[in-house]
Amino acid sequence: MFVDEFSPVFKQLTAYPVAFLGGFVSGLLRLNLADEPVKSWLDNQGGVPSTSTTPASGNGSKPTSISID
């Protein structure tokens, strides 16, 4: 039972150990990928693309507001 719950974690750890440990450490340190020291380092490494300049949808429409009764 205990092993079944953590099997996806072990699969990711064995498949991509460096990426997994990097994500684990950044989660422990609560690093935000949009903060400047991390963002500039990732841009130099060619890692995570900057999502702040790309629109969420291709047609450029704004999100619509909904009301829930």
PALO-839537 format. One record per residue: y, x, z negated of N, C-alpha, C, CB in turn; residue in three letters. Coordinates in steps of 0.05 Angstrom, whole numbers, plus 5000, padded with zeros to 4 digits. Glycine has a CB too. Example, Ala and Ser with C-alpha at 12.3 -4.5 7.8 and 13.67 -1.06 7.14 Angstrom:
2
488652644844491052464844493452644844491152264819ALA 495552574858497952734857500152584843498852824886SER 
This chain:
69
497650175000500050005000502550175000500049814976MET 502650374983504950544982505350715007504750734958PHE 503150805019503250965043504150795067500551095048VAL 503350545068504050375090507050325091502650105088ASP 508350315068511250265068512850505078512150185040GLU 511850745073513250985080512251115106513251175058PHE 510350995119509251115144511351145166506950945154SER 513250955170515351005190517151245183517050755194PRO 517651285158519251515149517851775155519951495119VAL 515251785149513652025154513452075184510952005141PHE 513251865200513051905229515552025240512451635243LYS 517851925231520452035240520852325231522751865231GLN 519952375206520252645195518552845210519352645166LEU 516152775218514452955233515352975263511552875231THR 516452765274517252775302519752935306517552485313ALA 521752885289524353015292525253125265526452815304TYR 524153345256524753435228527653515224522953665221PRO 528953645243531653745239533553505240532453945261VAL 533253325259535053095260534652905236534452935286ALA 532152875227531652705204532852825179528652675200PHE 532453085174533653205150536653215152532553485147LEU 537753255175540753245178541852965172541553325206GLY 540452765181541352495175540952425146539852295192GLY 538752525134538252475106540352605088535452575099PHE 541052855094543052995079545752875082543153295086VAL 546452795107549052665111549152395096549652625140SER 546952255094546852005079547152055049544251865085GLY 545852265039546152335011549052415004544252555003LEU 550252565022553052645017555052435025553552905032LEU 554152215036555851995045557952085065557151865022ARG 557052245085558852345105559252135126557852605118LEU 561652095135562351905156562652055182564951735149ASN 561251975203561352115228564052095242559152015246LEU 565751905233568351875245570452045231569151585245ALA 569852165208571752335194572152585210570852405165ASP 574552705207575352925224573653175223578052995218GLU 572953295201571353535202568553495216570853655175PRO 567353275210564753215221564953145251563252995206VAL 567052985257567452895285567953125303569752695286LYS 569653315295570253535313567853725316572653695302SER 566253755295563853915297561853785316562653965269TRP 561553525314559653385331560553395360559353095322LEU 563253375365564253395392563653665404567253335392ASP 563953875387563354145397560354185402564354355377ASN 558654055387555754075390554753895413554454005365GLN 556353705421555353515442553553305430553953665464GLY 553853245405552153055391552852765396552153105362GLY 553952635377554652355378557152315394554952235349VAL 557052145415559552095431561551935415558851955457PRO 564051985420566151835406566251555416568851975411SER 565851365397565851085405568550945401563750935388THR 570451095390573050965385574650925411574651135366SER 574051075432575551045457574250865477576051315470THR 571650795473570250625491570350335482567350715495THR 570950145499570949875490568149775485572349695512PRO 567949565468565349455461564049315484565649265437ALA 565649175500564449035523565749135548564848725520SER 564349115570565249215595567549055608563049235614GLY 567748805602569748635615572448645601568848355617ASN 572748775578575248805564576148555549577348885584GLY 574448365545575248125531575248175501573447885538SER 576948025488577148055459575047875446579947985448LYS 574247945422572247775408573547505401571247905382PRO 571947295403572947035396572346965367571746825415THR 574146825355573746745327572246475327576346725312SER 570546445307569046205303569546095275566046245308ILE 569245835272569445725246566845585238571845525245SER 566045635214563545515204564245305183561645735193ILE 563245065188563944845169562044845146563844575184ASP 
